[in-house]
Amino acid sequence: MRYILSVMFFICCCLQSSLAQQGIYIPAGGKVAISGVLPVTFWQNTRNDGLLGSIPGSNLYFLGKQWTNGAGAVLTDESAGGFTGTGGMFRFAANTGRQTLYGGYNVAGNTGSSFPNLVIDNAAGVELGDLEDASIRNTLHFQNGHFFLNGWNLSAGNITGYSDRRFVVTGTDIAGGYLYLRGDTLTFPIGTDENNYAPAALQNQGVETFRARVFDNVYQYAVSGNAMPDTFIYKTWNIGRISGRNSSPLSLSFQHMNATESAIYMANRANSFVNHFVNNAWEQQLTTTSTGDLSTATMQQAATKHAVQLNAGASEFFAKATRKNLEGTKLMFLRFAADRLNPSSVGLLWTTWYEVNNLRFEIERRLENETTFKKVGEMPSKGIGNIELRALDYNTIDLNDFRGWSYYRIKAMLRDGSIVYSEIRPVPPQRDVQVFPNPNHGRFKVRVNGYLSKQGMQLTNTWGQVLYQYDIDQELNVDVTGLPAATYYLVIFHKETGMIIHKSKVVILK
């Protein structure tokens, strides 16, 4: 027989009434021991609610589609307590598609079941099932395929066999699962998908627990805001120190595949560096660059590694960029927005990424009835050096009560006399009608905002009869003291089209 199972295994699996369900089931209170030099094979889906023990040298091949560790599951080893020894090897090795692991572990509480060792030997990979993390006490080994976190977390004692073809996939989105490791010298073999290996590594002054993930793109505020321009590698690493001394320095390395570089970045890789998100902005770090070597096997594709030294806390974000002075470009606008705040003011907000010798910004405005832009304000550059390669935010308010459309642009004045313009942003008038006081004793004022031409105005009774008719430009004082006390209707309309733009009640008292 190809595999050896203890007598207890047959008692649990053959005599339980649960045999009616498909697959292999170890019930609560059941005990299974895997021992010997010959491997054991589980061909079907497996659920463990009991105890599954193993010893060094034993191998369990799992060929089913789904493995589930229940709430009471334990996977013991040869040690007296059952959890501090070497244990056997659990090999996920199906060739019929991706396998799913419900690990029965909670990384936040460090509770639940854990495998002594686990091997990924499935070209389609293994993924975590929803709502559950997984833990491997000793070694996670990559033979073939990937480990997909699927939004959940994986804790491992040691990882071997990883390369740019075999690693932990943390996902492409901002939110996702983490790989947890404990030690003083750690490599996190992670990537955003099967084809994007982007590992990280660290050296610490003591043994601590860290977590890491990587996701696609780089955002202005790490996890929000605009996407950064193509001077970046489109990867963001999130590293966290879970336990220990938050003030102790770390040596951190981040590696990317050269194939993921933009043309601009590739041409200037020698000038590249690591950015650390701190004080709500990306800040350049003193960086060393080398050929990527975070792999236990020969890399199939070329990679580049960047290393920095800094203090790190519970959640730090890192990205890569180049300081290339883009040909013909001395300032880059990431965004420019202009919005009316009220009838008399307009809010302006812009963000730059790349500033070279920038002196100041001038705010320019053109009104609908004008043909040229005019300066209406200025702001100095926030850059503290000749070259700024980080996001800088600016905002100001322009006092503008013009009743038509306004147009704004930002004019960057560089120290060498060069000028860089932003895009032009149109701002509509804030159109509204005010009637005050209301109620009144026959005298009231009507104010119309946001219309260039004269409008028609009528005061009617409840039957729709027109009692008074006026032309109104911007403001009109109305005297109808001869009318009896009643509720009347004020109608304002466009004189050329007849389209009604306002209708309201006016209450006259006596």
NUNU-89912 format. One record per residue (C-alpha): residue in one letter; x, y, z. Coordinates in pm, whole numbers, plus 50000, padded with zeros to 5 digits. Layout:
residues N
aXYZ
...
***
This chain:
residues 510
m500005000050000
r501395034549902
y500655051650231
i500435043350596
l497685056150824
s497235048751191
v494415026751314
m492915057651469
f492595072851122
f490425044151003
i488315046251318
c487755083251263
c487195082450888
c485405049450843
l483205045551151
q481945081351185
s478455088451059
s479955118250881
l481225094250614
a478075102950422
q479645136050325
q482105136450037
g485845139850099
i488065133050397
y486815143950737
i488595143651072
p485875150551329
a486225169451655
g487945146251901
g489355125051619
k493105119151595
v495155110851288
a498885103851282
i501015105450966
s504325087851003
g506805066550816
v508915071150507
l506145064750256
p503955094450162
v500265097650241
t497915111049974
f494585128450034
w492835127249698
q489665145349800
n488595177449970
t489615176550335
r488145191350650
n489965188850980
d488025195551300
g490245173051510
l493945165351551
l496255157851260
g499785149551369
s503005144951173
i506675138051239
p509895148251061
g510295130050731
s506575123950682
n504815137650374
l501145143750308
y500205150749947
f496945169849916
l495365166149571
g491855178349649
k490435212549563
q489765225849914
w491375221150253
t489555234650559
n490845237450914
g487865240651144
a487705261651458
g489035233351674
a491605219151434
v495195213251545
l498155200951339
t500745188251583
d504375177851547
e506685154251738
s507435178152027
a506035172952376
g503685202452341
g502955194751979
f503895228551831
t507635234851878
g509085206051676
t509825200851309
g506765181551197
g506025167550856
m505495183250514
f502035191450377
r502255193349998
f499515210649799
a500205193949467
a497055191549255
n497205194548877
t493515202048821
g493475239448890
r493975262849181
q493475249149532
t491785267749817
l493005267850177
y490775277950467
g493565280950720
g491535283951041
y493925310451174
n493505346551288
v496665367051252
a495385396151461
g494815374151764
n497545348751683
t494965321351737
g493835290851545
s495475262151364
s498865262451193
f500705238450964
p504185227051069
n505405229750708
l503715235650373
v504865231250013
i503305248949713
d503645224649422
n500695234449203
a501265254048882
a497835270248923
g498675280049279
v496965279749618
e494675307449742
l493295316050084
g489565311850133
d487435341150243
l487475353350603
e490435332250717
d494175337250748
a496765309550741
s499865301250946
i502925279350882
r505005275451196
n508245264551030
t508825264550653
l506765275250354
h508515261150047
f507785270549686
q508245241649446
n505885253649173
g503185280349157
h502075309549372
f500365315649706
f497475340049656
l496435358849970
n493085368649819
g492705397350066
w493725377250376
n496965372250568
l499705346350581
s502145341050868
a505225319550810
g508335310451006
n510625307550705
i510205308150326
t512355289150077
g512305281549704
y510965315549599
s511885333249275
d510315356049016
r508215325748913
r507165314149263
f506085338449535
v503275352249752
v500735373249559
t499415401449779
g497125416749512
t496975447549290
d494625469149498
i495435493249780
a493665471350036
g494685434950067
g496435408150268
y499885408850427
l502735384250460
y503915382350824
l507445371150914
r509435371951236
g513205375451260
d516075399951225
t516965393050860
l513895387550646
t512965384850278
f509345389850174
p508925372049836
i505825391449729
g504275404949410
t501065420849288
d500095392749048
e501635361748893
n503745382248651
n504855410548881
y507405399549137
a508305428749367
p509965415049683
a511185434249986
a513845425850243
l514995440150574
q517695437550836
n516905446851195
q518935449751514
g516785424051691
v514115397651638
e510725413151570
t507565406351371
f507065425251047
r504445424750775
a504645434750409
r502555438050097
v502905455049759
f500215469449534
d500085485049188
n500405522449122
v501685551149334
y499265576749472
q499815612449584
y498885604549945
a500085568249948
v496585552949944
s494565581649796
g494815611349564
n496015613049206
a498245586749049
m501835598449019
p503505604148677
d505705580448483
t508915589948664
f507715563648914
i507735525948919
y504035517448950
k504445498249274
t503925508549637
w505395487749920
n503715488250261
i505985476350545
g504915474750909
r506695467251235
i504175447551442
s506175442951760
g509285457051921
r511185489851916
n509605514051673
s512615537151702
s515305512351597
p516665517251243
l516105492550961
s517955484250642
l515255480350377
s515485467750019
f512855469449746
q513135451249414
h511205455249090
m511325438148752
n512935460448490
a510165451148248
t507715471648458
e509625504248403
s508335532648189
a510555545047908
i511475576248108
y512365556348418
m514315530248221
a516465556748054
n517325571948392
r517495541648619
a520925552348741
n519345583548892
s516535564649064
f515855563949437
v513355553549703
n510625576949826
h509245573550179
f505755587050252
v506145608750560
n504525641150681
n501785636050422
a504215637550128
w506675615849938
e510245623750045
q513395612549868
q515715589550067
l519455583650042
t519455552449827
t521875526349697
t521045507749376
s522105472749270
t521065443549053
g518045425249190
d518955393149369
l516055386349608
s515535350949481
t516615315849572
a516905306249204
t518215322648888
m515925351148787
q514195346948453
q514055384648401
a516345413048501
a515505432348816
t516765462649010
k517055465849387
h517115497949592
a518205499349957
v517645525650226
q518195529050601
l515605545550823
n513365541351125
a510045524251059
g506815521651249
a503625501451223
s502765511350865
e505205527450623
f504815533150248
f507635533149994
a507865538949619
k510575543649356
a511175573549129
t513855589648917
r515075625548939
k515375628948561
n515025664548439
l512485657248167
e513605672247839
g511825705147779
t509935702448108
k510795721848423
l507525719048609
m504715693648608
f501155700948718
l499465670148862
r496125687748894
f494485721948883
a490935728449002
a488915760649016
d485455760949175
r483075788349278
l482645788749655
n479925815349669
p478665844349452
s481735865349537
s484695841249555
v486405812949364
g488615786349524
l491785775649340
l493775744049414
w496755729649228
t499435703349288
t502855700949128
w505155671249120
y508275682048936
e509655717149003
v513065728448876
n514215763148988
n510645774449030
l510285809449178
r506575816549210
f503105811349067
e500875838448924
i497115833648921
e495595846248596
r491915852148517
r489925861048208
l486275870948231
e483715861547972
n483615896847831
e487425900147815
t489925888547553
t493115884847760
f494175869348090
k495065892848374
k497095886348688
v494885885448999
g497315870849254
e500575852549315
m502115826649548
p505755817049610
s506975781949538
k506965758249835
g510105741249709
i513045742149946
g515665733249686
n516435738749321
i514865705349230
e511725692649398
l510575657449314
r507625654549550
a503995665349553
l503475701549658
d499955714749720
y498865750849671
n495535768149726
t494155803449730
i490895822749694
d490115848849429
l487475875149507
n485255873149200
d481605883849185
f481415884548806
r477965873948687
g479225855148381
w481795828048316
s485355832148442
y488465813848320
y491575806648528
r495085793948468
i498255791648679
k501465806948546
a504685792548691
m507575817448683
l510965799948684
r514235815848793
d515695813648442
g512785833648303
s510935803448167
i507165801448200
v504985770448240
y501195772948221
s498605750048369
e495475739948183
i492635765348171
r489705759148405
p486255774848340
v484205786548639
p480475793648594
p478665820948785
q476625811649088
r473135819448971
d470555827149235
v467735851349314
q467215868249650
v463955884949761
f464125904250088
p462545912250320
n459875886150275
p457205889250420
n457105927350382
h454705956850380
g454815963250006
r458425973949973
f461125947949899
k464305942649702
v465065916749433
r468685907449359
v469645885449062
n473135869749052
g474865852048766
y473095866148459
l474735890248217
s471695903948034
k468545920448165
q465735897548273
g461995902348279
m460115901748609
q456405899248685
l454365900749003
t451135880548972
n448235871149194
t447175835749273
w445065835348954
g448105842448739
q447085877848650
v450095900548593
l449855930048833
y453275945648776
q455985940148515
y459635951348528
d463025948148365
i465715938048613
d469445939548556
q471105929848883
e469075945849159
l465685962449177
n463745980049452
v460045971849430
d457215993349573
v453735978049562
t452305993849875
g449015998549695
l448355961049688
p446185945349958
a447665920550205
a447955886750032
t450345861149889
y451675870049543
y454015852849299
l457265867149166
v458305853448826
i461665861248660
f462265850348302
h464775853648020
k463505881747798
e464695866747469
t463555830847519
g460775834947774
m462315806947984
i461425810448351
i464535811448570
h462895818548906
k459495816749074
s458735823449440
k456055835949678
v456015871449813
v453895877650122
i452615913450167
l451345923550509
k449285953650621
***
